Structures are given as C-alpha cells and as structure tokens.
Amino acid sequence: MLIFTKNTALTGNVTVDAKSLQASLVGTSTTFVANVSNLDLIVINSDVPTRSQVKEILNVNTNSILTLESNTKIYGDGYINISTGSNVIIFTKNTSTINLITNDIILYEYLNNNVESMIVGGSGLTYTLNTESSFFTANSSFTNYIIYPYIDNVSYEIIRTYQN
C-alpha cells in the first residue's frame, strides 16, 4: 500500500519553463537533495488551486534542480474564436478553469499555420493577446491549442510517497 505525507519543511519557490523540451524545475532558497526523493510528488503553484499541477519527481539532479515526469504545458479542449486583425481570443468551452494569466503563452494552429502569442490580459473566456491575427477569417474556430503556463517563483509542496 502506498502512503502519502506532506513535507512541510521546505521553503522557497520554484520556476518551470513550460516550453522546454526537458521537464526540469529550478528551486530558489531550496535544498531539494536533503528533502526530496525520486518518485515523490510535487504540487506546483500549491497556493493557487486553479493553477496547481501535480507531477512525479523522476530525478533529484542537484540541490536546486529536479527532473519531472513531464512538463507543465496544458493541451486545450474546445475551440478558440478569433477574427482577422483581432488580438482577442474567445474560448468556447470550459477552458476558463485553466485560469490564464498575463505571460502565459498560447500556441494555436489553423490550416497548418502555427501562431504563438502571449496573454496580456483578460479573464473568464475572453483574453487579449500580444499579437494580432493576420490571415484568419472572421470567427475561425481553432481546435488545436496548447497553453504554456507562466510558472516563475511560485510556491510548491512535496508529497512524500512510501511503500508499505
């Protein structure tokens, strides 16, 4: 039987580059080597429930770097609507639960064209991007998109796993 306990002895914050090909996490004011083991779980953004993610720790690289099971990008569901010359996107499904914030990166694809933009504001289902759409038709629907969440100096918790 697996037993889980929270490790509250850790202090500091963590940073993740969600666009990196490697799923590595960097801690600040943190000593991972003494307090974290392979196969423990880490809750990133632990103080913001709508932005938190739970990942398994595959390797404790150094005092301040961990390798995670996968990176923190989020594959979206539903659609994004946008018009030619607009920098406003409207989500048509329950994507508002992602709780997008300024500096999140969104990558979307339509008719084999990839567009990458940064969120500069908004809430709920409507967000403003830092780039305008130049080649899409009015009310085009985009079915494929990825969110790269901005995770810089956020709180975390470790969940220690024990095999009993």
C-alpha positions in Angstrom: 0.0 0.0 0.0 1.3 3.5 -0.8 1.3 6.1 1.9 1.4 9.8 1.2 2.6 12.5 3.6 3.2 16.2 3.0 6.7 17.6 3.6 6.2 21.0 5.1 9.9 21.5 6.0 10.7 23.0 2.6 10.9 26.7 1.9 11.2 28.7 -1.3 9.7 28.8 -4.7 10.1 27.1 -8.0 10.3 28.0 -11.6 9.4 25.9 -14.7 9.9 26.7 -18.3 6.8 25.0 -19.8 8.2 25.3 -23.3 11.4 23.5 -22.6 11.9 20.0 -24.1 13.2 18.9 -20.7 10.8 18.8 -17.8 13.1 20.4 -15.3 12.2 22.5 -12.3 14.5 25.0 -10.6 14.1 26.0 -6.9 15.1 29.2 -5.2 16.0 29.2 -1.5 15.6 25.4 -1.6 17.7 22.4 -0.9 16.0 19.5 -2.7 18.7 16.9 -2.1 18.0 16.6 1.6 14.2 16.8 1.4 13.0 15.2 -1.8 13.4 11.7 -3.3 12.7 10.2 -6.6 9.0 9.2 -7.1 7.9 11.9 -4.6 5.1 14.1 -5.9 5.4 17.9 -6.2 2.5 20.3 -6.3 3.5 23.3 -8.3 1.6 26.5 -7.6 0.3 24.9 -4.4 -1.2 28.2 -3.1 -3.4 28.8 -6.3 -5.7 25.8 -6.7 -6.9 26.8 -10.2 -3.2 26.9 -11.4 -1.7 24.0 -9.5 -0.3 20.9 -11.1 0.9 17.7 -9.6 4.0 16.0 -11.1 6.1 13.0 -10.1 9.8 13.7 -9.5 11.9 11.4 -11.6 15.3 12.6 -10.5 16.9 14.9 -8.0 19.6 16.5 -10.1 21.1 18.9 -7.7 20.2 20.9 -4.6 18.1 23.2 -6.7 17.1 21.2 -9.9 14.6 18.4 -10.3 13.6 16.4 -13.4 9.8 15.9 -13.6 7.7 13.2 -15.3 6.5 15.7 -17.9 6.5 19.4 -18.5 3.7 21.7 -17.4 2.1 22.6 -20.7 -1.7 22.1 -21.0 -3.4 20.7 -24.1 -6.7 22.6 -24.5 -10.1 21.3 -25.4 -13.0 23.2 -27.1 -12.4 26.0 -29.6 -10.8 29.4 -29.8 -12.5 32.0 -31.9 -10.6 34.9 -33.4 -11.2 37.3 -36.3 -8.8 38.8 -38.9 -7.0 41.8 -37.5 -8.0 41.0 -33.9 -5.9 40.2 -30.9 -8.8 39.0 -28.8 -9.5 35.3 -28.4 -12.7 33.8 -27.1 -12.8 30.3 -25.7 -16.0 28.3 -26.4 -15.6 25.6 -23.8 -14.7 25.1 -20.2 -11.1 26.4 -20.7 -11.7 29.2 -18.2 -10.8 26.7 -15.5 -7.2 26.9 -16.6 -7.2 30.4 -15.0 -5.0 32.0 -17.6 -2.8 34.9 -16.5 -0.5 37.5 -18.1 2.6 36.0 -19.6 1.0 32.6 -20.3 1.9 31.5 -23.9 -0.7 30.1 -26.2 0.2 28.2 -29.3 -2.7 27.5 -31.8 -2.9 26.0 -35.2 -5.3 26.7 -38.1 -5.0 25.4 -41.7 -1.4 24.3 -41.0 -0.4 27.8 -39.7 1.0 27.9 -36.2 0.5 31.1 -34.2 2.2 31.7 -30.9 1.1 34.6 -28.7 1.4 35.8 -25.1 -1.6 36.5 -22.9 -1.6 40.2 -21.9 -4.9 40.4 -20.1 -8.5 39.1 -19.8 -10.4 36.7 -17.7 -13.1 34.0 -17.9 -13.4 33.0 -21.6 -12.0 36.2 -23.3 -8.3 37.1 -23.4 -6.2 39.7 -25.2 -3.0 38.6 -26.9 0.2 40.5 -27.7 -0.2 39.7 -31.5 -3.0 40.2 -34.0 -4.3 37.5 -36.2 -3.5 38.5 -39.8 -4.7 35.6 -42.0 -7.7 34.0 -40.4 -11.3 34.5 -41.5 -13.9 36.0 -39.2 -14.9 33.7 -36.4 -12.5 30.9 -37.4 -12.5 28.0 -34.9 -9.2 26.6 -33.8 -9.4 23.1 -32.4 -5.7 22.6 -31.6 -4.1 24.7 -29.0 -1.5 24.4 -26.2 -1.1 26.6 -23.1 2.4 27.1 -21.7 1.7 28.4 -18.2 3.9 31.1 -16.7 5.4 29.4 -13.6 8.1 31.7 -12.2 8.8 31.8 -8.4 5.6 30.0 -7.4 5.0 28.1 -4.2 5.2 24.3 -4.0 4.6 21.4 -1.7 6.2 18.0 -1.7 4.2 14.9 -1.1 6.4 12.0 0.1 5.5 8.6 -1.1 6.2 5.5 1.0 5.7 1.8 0.0 4.2 -0.1 3.0 
